[in-house]
Amino acid sequence: MRTVIATLAMLPLLVTAPNAATVTTVIGTGTAGLSDTEVANPYGVVIGPDGAMYFCDLDNQRIRRMDLATGRTTVIAGNGERGYSGDGGPATEAALNMPHEIQFDAEGHLFIVERDSHSVRRVDADTGIITTVAGTGEAGFSGDGGPANRAQLNRPHSIAFDPEGRLLICDIGNHRIRRVDANGQIETWGGTGEREPTPDGAPLAGTPLNGPRAMASDPEGNLYLALREGNAIYRIDLTTETIHHVAGTGEQGYTGDGGNARTATLAGPKGLAYAEGRLYIADTENHVIRMVDVEAGTISTVLGNGERGDGPEDDPLECKTNRPHGIFYAAGAGLYVGDSEAHRIRLLSD
């Protein structure tokens, strides 16, 4: 994937968020490692039901938990080997294969999407046992209408739960969103498999999705969707199952701050988080986090300056980042950012 290199002369006007913010490192030293202070290419990050931070330590092939009060870390899943094994046993003894994102369901079970195992796995909250809930371990497209753990996925990247608790999967290699119901049955919910533009206001069913990469929900019954190859953000109305353009023109670039989000350009967006009328976007290939004021429809940069790097910290608009991926907003704390190739998880405070 091509990295966008922006010169200072080409950078857009940086527009700050309404409230002053600071950025700090939660874990990471800038060098890949595995310890209470080190990570190796962190991707997805969430705050769990217990208030701890859970994250995908991608290059270590593990899911880890950090106690935010003590700074101590523990391994929740993954034995460090890159592979696909261990179903039916302790998650800490299983092999994972490029775990990209994690989510907790309403009962506190942890779900892991593994890109290169082409699967979604579940760690039982009570027993710590890992099982596959979707995918076979082989890349492909099959299984709609049947059991999800017998269906094929192709490089799934992100997962979410809809208000009914159904599992949604960004099946990015198949250019579809797949949905798994409470009985474990899978279907195509969005996308046609074609890499074509997405019409604004169209019914979700039968509408192309070019690289569905990340999802985030709001309390109003909307699901926001980032299209990686499509370089755009859409809103799916879950009541009408229609899809609506929010940000990005479809062209790759870094323009538009301070103006209409729909006429701004993005570069390979790979993460989304919603908070109180603000939609945060990991604009990965631009090395920034951007924010859409949903009511006003405007876009601004809130972390990074468009240059690839690592810090310096405190001032968010002076802090360079390096291909950020997963983001998660926690009320009262701020936005957690998996600053992947800087080997840090940062916190953009409120």
C-alpha positions in Angstrom: 0.0 0.0 0.0 1.4 3.3 -1.0 2.4 5.7 1.7 1.4 9.3 1.2 4.4 11.6 1.8 3.3 15.2 2.3 5.6 18.2 2.2 5.0 21.1 4.5 3.9 23.2 1.6 1.2 20.7 0.7 -0.2 20.3 4.2 -3.7 21.6 4.8 -4.5 24.2 7.4 -4.6 22.3 10.7 -7.8 23.1 12.7 -7.8 22.2 16.3 -10.7 20.5 18.2 -13.0 22.8 20.2 -11.2 22.0 23.5 -7.5 22.1 24.1 -6.0 18.6 24.4 -2.7 16.9 25.1 -1.2 13.6 24.0 0.8 11.1 26.1 2.1 7.6 25.7 0.2 4.9 27.6 2.6 2.1 26.7 5.5 1.9 24.2 9.0 3.2 23.9 9.2 3.7 20.1 11.0 0.4 19.7 9.3 -2.9 19.3 9.4 -5.2 22.3 7.3 -7.3 24.7 7.2 -6.1 28.3 5.2 -3.9 30.6 6.6 -0.9 28.8 6.9 -2.2 25.2 4.6 -3.2 22.4 5.3 -4.3 18.8 3.0 -2.7 16.2 -0.2 -2.2 18.2 -3.4 -2.2 16.2 -6.9 -2.6 17.8 -7.4 -1.1 21.3 -10.4 -1.2 23.6 -11.2 -0.5 27.2 -12.8 -3.7 28.6 -15.7 -4.1 31.0 -13.2 -4.2 33.9 -11.7 -0.8 33.0 -8.4 -2.2 31.8 -7.0 -1.6 28.3 -6.9 -4.5 25.9 -4.9 -4.3 22.7 -3.8 -6.3 19.7 0.0 -6.6 19.9 0.3 -7.5 16.3 3.9 -8.4 15.7 4.0 -10.3 19.0 0.9 -12.3 17.8 -0.9 -11.7 21.2 -3.8 -9.9 22.8 -2.7 -8.2 25.9 -4.3 -6.5 28.9 -2.9 -3.5 30.7 -4.0 -2.5 34.2 -4.2 1.3 33.8 -3.7 1.8 37.5 -0.5 -0.2 37.9 0.9 -0.4 34.4 1.1 -4.2 34.6 0.4 -6.2 31.5 -0.8 -9.8 31.0 -1.4 -11.9 28.0 -5.0 -12.8 27.3 -4.6 -14.7 24.1 -1.8 -15.9 21.9 1.4 -17.9 22.6 3.6 -15.7 20.4 3.6 -18.1 17.4 2.1 -17.0 14.2 -0.5 -19.6 13.1 -4.0 -20.9 13.6 -4.3 -23.4 16.3 -5.6 -24.0 19.8 -9.4 -24.0 19.5 -11.0 -25.7 22.5 -8.1 -24.9 24.8 -6.8 -21.9 26.8 -6.5 -18.8 24.7 -3.0 -18.1 26.0 -1.8 -21.4 24.4 -3.4 -20.7 21.0 -1.5 -19.5 18.0 -2.9 -16.2 16.4 -2.2 -14.9 12.9 -2.1 -11.1 12.7 -4.9 -10.1 15.1 -6.2 -6.8 13.9 -9.1 -5.8 16.1 -10.9 -6.9 19.3 -14.3 -6.2 20.7 -16.3 -7.3 23.8 -19.8 -8.5 23.5 -22.6 -7.6 26.0 -21.7 -10.6 28.2 -18.0 -9.8 28.4 -16.7 -12.4 25.9 -13.7 -11.2 23.9 -13.8 -11.4 20.1 -10.6 -11.3 18.0 -10.5 -10.8 14.2 -7.4 -12.5 12.7 -6.6 -11.2 9.2 -4.3 -14.0 8.1 -6.3 -16.8 9.7 -9.3 -15.4 7.8 -11.3 -15.9 11.0 -13.0 -14.4 14.0 -12.4 -16.1 17.3 -13.9 -15.9 20.8 -12.4 -16.0 24.2 -14.9 -17.1 26.9 -15.0 -14.6 29.7 -15.4 -17.3 32.4 -13.1 -20.1 31.2 -10.6 -18.4 28.9 -11.2 -21.0 26.3 -10.8 -19.9 22.6 -13.0 -21.0 19.7 -13.7 -20.0 16.2 -17.0 -18.3 15.5 -16.5 -17.4 11.8 -14.1 -18.5 9.1 -12.4 -21.8 8.4 -8.7 -20.6 8.4 -8.7 -20.6 4.5 -9.3 -17.5 2.4 -12.3 -17.5 0.2 -16.0 -16.5 -0.1 -18.5 -19.1 0.8 -21.1 -20.2 3.4 -23.8 -17.6 3.4 -27.0 -19.1 4.9 -25.1 -21.6 6.9 -22.9 -21.9 10.0 -20.4 -19.1 10.2 -17.6 -21.3 11.4 -17.9 -23.3 8.1 -17.9 -20.2 5.9 -14.9 -18.6 4.3 -13.7 -15.1 4.8 -11.0 -13.2 3.0 -8.7 -11.1 5.2 -11.2 -9.8 7.7 -10.1 -6.7 9.4 -12.7 -5.2 11.8 -15.7 -6.4 13.9 -18.5 -4.7 15.7 -21.9 -5.7 17.3 -25.2 -4.2 16.1 -27.9 -3.3 18.7 -29.3 -6.8 18.5 -26.0 -8.3 19.4 -25.3 -9.7 15.9 -21.6 -9.8 14.9 -20.6 -7.6 12.0 -17.4 -8.4 10.1 -15.5 -6.2 7.7 -14.7 -9.0 5.1 -12.4 -6.6 3.3 -11.0 -9.1 0.7 -14.5 -9.9 -0.3 -15.6 -6.2 -0.3 -18.5 -7.2 2.0 -19.8 -6.8 5.5 -20.9 -10.2 6.8 -23.3 -10.6 9.7 -23.5 -13.5 12.1 -26.8 -14.0 14.1 -27.3 -15.4 17.6 -27.6 -18.9 16.1 -24.2 -18.7 14.4 -25.6 -18.3 10.9 -23.8 -16.0 8.5 -25.0 -13.8 5.6 -23.8 -11.0 3.5 -25.3 -7.8 4.9 -23.6 -5.2 2.8 -21.4 -5.1 -0.3 -21.6 -7.0 -3.6 -17.9 -8.0 -4.0 -17.4 -5.3 -6.6 -14.8 -2.5 -6.1 -17.1 0.2 -7.3 -18.2 3.6 -5.8 -20.9 3.7 -3.2 -23.9 5.9 -4.1 -25.1 8.3 -1.5 -28.5 7.4 0.1 -28.6 4.0 -1.6 -30.1 0.8 0.1 -27.3 -1.1 1.8 -28.4 -4.3 0.1 -26.9 -4.6 -3.4 -24.7 -1.6 -3.0 -20.9 -1.9 -3.6 -18.4 -1.3 -0.8 -14.8 -0.7 -1.8 -12.7 -2.1 1.0 -14.9 -1.9 4.1 -12.3 -1.6 6.8 -13.6 -0.2 10.1 -16.9 0.4 12.0 -18.2 2.4 14.9 -21.7 2.9 16.3 -23.5 5.9 17.8 -26.4 5.9 20.3 -28.8 7.1 17.6 -28.9 3.8 15.7 -26.2 4.5 13.1 -23.2 2.5 12.1 -20.2 4.4 10.6 -18.1 2.6 8.0 -14.6 3.4 6.7 -13.8 2.3 3.2 -10.1 1.8 2.9 -9.7 1.6 -0.8 -12.7 3.9 -1.2 -11.0 6.7 0.8 -14.4 7.7 2.3 -16.6 7.4 5.4 -20.3 6.4 5.3 -23.1 6.3 7.8 -25.4 3.3 7.7 -28.9 4.0 9.1 -29.7 0.7 10.9 -33.4 1.4 10.8 -33.8 2.0 7.1 -30.6 0.1 6.1 -29.6 2.9 3.8 -26.0 4.3 3.4 -25.1 7.9 3.5 -21.8 9.8 2.6 -20.1 11.5 5.6 -16.5 12.2 4.6 -13.9 11.8 1.9 -14.3 12.3 -1.9 -12.9 8.9 -2.8 -9.7 10.4 -4.0 -6.5 9.8 -2.0 -5.0 12.9 -0.4 -4.9 15.1 2.7 -7.0 18.2 2.2 -10.1 19.9 3.5 -9.5 20.7 7.1 -11.8 23.4 8.3 -14.3 22.7 5.6 -17.0 20.3 4.5 -15.9 16.7 5.4 -17.5 15.4 2.3 -15.2 17.4 0.1 -12.1 16.6 2.1 -9.6 13.9 1.0 -8.4 10.9 3.1 -5.7 8.3 2.5 -6.6 4.7 3.5 -8.7 5.3 6.6 -8.4 2.3 8.9 -10.0 3.1 12.3 -13.2 4.8 13.6 -14.5 5.9 17.0 -17.6 7.8 17.9 -18.0 10.1 20.9 -20.7 12.7 21.7 -21.2 14.0 18.2 -17.6 13.6 17.1 -16.5 10.9 14.7 -12.7 10.2 14.9 -10.9 8.8 11.9 -7.5 7.1 11.8 -6.4 8.6 8.5 -3.6 6.0 8.4 -1.6 6.8 5.3 -1.7 10.5 6.2 -0.3 9.7 9.7 -3.0 11.7 11.4 -6.2 11.4 13.4 -9.0 13.5 12.1 -12.3 14.4 13.6 -15.7 15.1 11.9 -18.2 17.3 13.8 -21.2 15.2 12.8 -23.8 18.0 13.2 -21.8 20.6 11.4 -20.3 18.2 8.9 -16.8 19.8 9.2 -13.5 18.0 9.5 -10.3 18.9 11.3 -7.0 17.2 12.3 -6.7 16.5 16.1 -3.5 14.5 16.2 -0.4 14.5 13.9 0.8 17.0 11.3 0.9 14.8 8.2 4.5 13.8 8.6 5.5 10.2 9.4 7.4 10.0 12.7 7.3 9.6 16.5 6.4 12.6 18.6 7.3 14.9 20.2 4.4 14.7 22.7 2.2 17.0 24.6 1.0 19.2 21.7 -1.2 16.9 19.5 -0.6 18.9 16.4 3.1 18.8 16.8 3.2 15.0 17.6 4.0 13.0 14.5 2.5 9.5 14.3 3.4 6.5 12.2 0.5 4.7 10.5 -2.1 4.7 13.3 -4.7 2.0 13.1 -7.1 1.2 16.0 -8.7 3.9 18.0 -11.1 3.8 20.9 -12.8 6.6 22.8 -13.3 6.3 26.6 -15.5 8.8 28.3 -13.5 10.8 30.9 -10.2 9.8 29.5 -10.1 10.5 25.8 -9.1 8.8 22.6 -6.7 5.8 22.7 -4.7 5.5 19.5 -2.7 2.4 18.4 0.2 4.3 16.8 1.3 1.2 15.1 4.7 1.7 13.6 5.8 4.1 16.4 5.2 1.0 18.6 3.1 3.1 21.1 -0.4 3.4 22.3 -1.1 7.1 22.9 -3.9 8.9 24.7 -5.3 12.0 23.2 -6.9 13.5 26.3 -10.2 15.4 26.4 
